[in-house]
Every structure is written in structure tokens, then in C-alpha cells.
């Protein structure tokens, strides 16, 4: 960012000198320098805010991960959740066990 700014200043200085204008007669507007100051000030401000946010997130993550996990008690048995009113099309076993048994039978 500093390199394009430096090039721009050099070009404007060379252009002024080659046109024959005296250095004291060129009028510099304060708004251009104030705008550059505001832009650089805003960029620095948001850079600091971003770094502070990253550090805060990292510290909160470390705190949460070091705290440990809560051990939940074993849920009570719920026999009503395992009610099967009709057989599966592949038999009484769960699907993947049926496939395993089928592969074992085909190997023999």
C-alpha cells in the first residue's frame, strides 16, 4: 500500500517540476491528506478489532475445551420404543446383520 502511494507522490512532484510551476505556488488541499489519515486510521482500528476478536475466540475455545465434558446418566429403559408389530422383509435380524450372515454363508 505504501509503494503505490509513494509512486503517486513522485509522479505528481515530477509533473509539477516539469510544468515550470514554482514549489510555493502549488496549493495542497487538506482534504486529501485528511482522507488518507482517516483511511489509515480506520484500517488500523479494524485490524486491532479483528486481532482482539480472534484472541477472544481462541481463549474462549481453550477454556471450553479444558473444562471437560459432563457425564450424563444412563437413560432409563424404554420398552415402548422397541415395539415391532410386523417382521422385516429380510427376517427378524437387523438389516446389516442379515447382510453379514449372507456374506458369511456365501463364503462357505
N, C-alpha and C positions, 0 to 999 in steps of 0.2 A: 504494500500500500504506500509505503514511503517513496519507493522508486518512481511510480508514475507521478506523484506529487512533485518530486524533485525535478523530473524531466519537464513538467509543465512550467515550473518556475524558471528553469533555464531557458526554455523556448521563449517565454514572454519577455525575459530580460534581453535576450539576443534580438528579438524583434524590435523592442524599444530602442536599443542602441543602433541598430542598422537603419531605423527610420530617421535618425538625426534628432530625436527629442532629447532634451536635457533631463537628467535624473530627477531634478526637483520639480519639473513641470508635470510629471505623470501623477495623476490622482489615484490613490488606492482607496477603495471603498471598505469601510469597516464591516459591512455585512458578510463579505466573502470570508474574512478571517474568523468572524464570529460563527459563521455556519460550520467552518472546519473545526472550530473548537467544540461546538455543540455535538457534531457528529462523533468526534473522537471521545468526547466525554460520555455520550450515550453508549458507544461501543464498549468503553471501559466499564461502565456501570453494569451493562448486561453480561459482560464477561465475568465480573465479580459475582453477580447474582447466580449465574449458571454454575460457577465453581462451588458457591455456597450450597446450592441445591443438590449438587452431586455428592458433596461431602455429607450432607444431612441424610440423604437416601442411603449411602453406604453405611453410615453409623447406625441408622435405624435397622437396616438389614442385619448387620452384625449382632446388634442387641437382640433382635427377634430370634435369630438362629442359635444364639448361645443360651437362650432362656430354656430350651428343651421343649419336649413335646408332652402334652397332657395325656396321661394314660386313661383311656375310657374303660369303664367296667364292661364285662361281657354282657351282651344284650340277653334279655330273658327269652327262653324258648317260646316260639310262637307256632304251635302245631297247625293253626289255621292257615298259615302261609304255604304249607306243603301239601295241600289237598289236590289230588289228581282224580278227576272224575272219569277220564277215559284214557286208554293206553295210547302211547305214542305210535305212529305208523311203523317205526323201526323196532319196536319192542319195549320192554319195561325199563331197560337201561337208558341213561342219558345219551345223547347223540354221539358225543365224541368217544365215549367208552365203547359204543356199538361199532364205530369205525375202527378202533384199536383192536377189538376182538376179531373183526372181519379180516384185518390185515394179518393178525397172528394165525388165523385159520388158513389163509391163502399161502402163508409161508410153509406150512407143514405139508 
